Amino acid sequence: MRTNAVIICFVSVLYLVLCILGHHHDAPKDYLKGHNHARASVGVQPLKWNQPLQGVAQRFLNKHVEDCLEGQLSAVASRYYGQNNAHNLVSEITVAEAVASWVEQKQYYDYHTNSCNGADCRCYTQVVWRNSTHIGCDRVRCRNGGTLVTCIYRPRGNLVDQRPY
């Protein structure tokens, strides 16, 4: 009986800590679905989930939970990893909405000139980057009421003078 009470208390405390931190540990399939659909549409192999990359995303989000402002990984980490961020400063953004916002940038990508026309498209090109094979993502509800979603890719994409696919 005492063991059950200890377990219930532990689970309750763990739940409260996660709520306070604001992390939403969505299922990997939630992130992979939109990514791999976009990749399949251009003939690129699907991404695979990587737990250590999720840890990189989570550590990044821990630094931005106060303000929910986008940023980038350190210069050292950026040499090895690609990164996409999506945020809403006042309300919740779902994983599907975040990935869809990156994929919507496809309309600005011109494959023939390998450039973005009219707006940024680098989030899209990272999503479909053929040499990126693994991904880890996480999402946090920020203390200001917004939401920040970050995905980390390995190897990184958006290399100069290379096409994504």
N, C-alpha and C positions, 0 to 999 in steps of 0.2 A: 504494500500500500504506500509506504513512504517513498519507494523508488518511483512509482507513478506520479506522485506529487512533485518530486524533484524534476522529473522529465517535463511535466506540464509547465512548471515555473520556468525552466530553461527555454522551452519553446516560446513561451509568452514573452520572455525578455528578449530573445533573439528577434522575434517579430517586431517588437517595439523599436529595437535598435535599427532594423532595416527600414522601418517606417520613418524614423527620425532622419536617417541618412538619405532617404528619398530614392534609393535605387529600385528600379524595376527590372528584375532579372527575367526578361522575356525569354521564351524558348528560342534556341538557335534557329529553328525552322522559320520563326517569324522574320528573322533577318535574311536568311538564305533564300527564301521564296522569291522576293522581289529582285534580289541580286541575280539569282540564277536564271530567272525568266528573262531578264534583260540580256544576260550573257548568251543564253541559248538563241535569242533572236539575231545575234550577230555571229553565231557559230563558235563561241568560246566555251571551253570546258567549265563546269560548275565549280564554285568555290567550296571549300571544306571548312567546317567550324574548327577553331583552335582556341582551347581554353586559356592558354597563356596570353594570347592576344586579347581575349576578353579582359584579362587582368590589367593589361596595358590601358585599355579603354576605361576600365573602372578607376584606375589611379589618376588618369587624366580628368575624369569627371569629378573626382573628389576635390580637385583643385579649383573647380568652377561651380561647385554646388551653391555658393553664396550668391553669385551674380548671374549665372546662367549664360554668360557671354562666351561666345566661341573663341577658341584660340587654337594653337597648334602644339604638337609635341615639341620637345626640345630639339635643337639642331642636331644633336647626336642621334636621337631616336628617329628623326626624319630621314636620315640616311638609309635606314633599314625598313621603315614602315611607311605606308601610305595612310591617309586619314581623311575621312569625311565627317562633317558635323552638320547637324540640323538642330535648330532651336526655335522655340516660341517663347517669348519673354513674358507672356501673361497667362498662358494656359497649357494644357496637356497636348503633347504631340505623340501620336502613336508610332510604333516602328514602321508600319506600312506607309504612313504619311511621310516619314523621314526618307525612307528609301525611294518612294515615288517622287519626292521633290528632287532627288539626285538624278533619277532616270529621266525626268521631264526635261532636263538640260540637253537631252539628245537633239532636240530641235535646233540647238545652236552649234552643234558640232558638224563641221564639214570634213568628211573623210578625205576628199581629194586634195584639199589644202592642209589637212591635219591642223585645223585651227578652229577657234571659237568665233562665231559671227554674231554680233549683236549683244551677247551676254556671256557670262562665264559658263563653261561647260566641263570644267576639270573634275567636278564630282562625278558626272556621268562617265567620263573617260576612265576614272579610277574604278568605278563599278565594273566596267567591261574590260579592264586591262588584262590582256591574255596571259601575261606572265605572273599575275597575282593568282595565287593558288589557295591561300588561307585567309580567314577573316575571324575577327572577334569583336563583338560590339557590346555596348551597354547603354542604359538610359537612366537619367536621374531627374527627379522632380526637385527643382531648385528652391531655395528658401524664399526667393522673391515671387514664387508662384508659377514660374515658367518651367519649361522642360528642355533638356539638352540630350541629344542622341549622338553617340560617337561610334564609328566603326574604324577599326584598324586593319590594314591589309598587309600581307607579306607574300612575296616581295612587293615593294612599293611600285606604283605606276607613275604615269605622267612624266616619263623621262624625256628630256629634250630630244627632238628630231626622231622620235619613235612614234609609230601609230599604235593605238590601243589594241587593234585586232587586225 
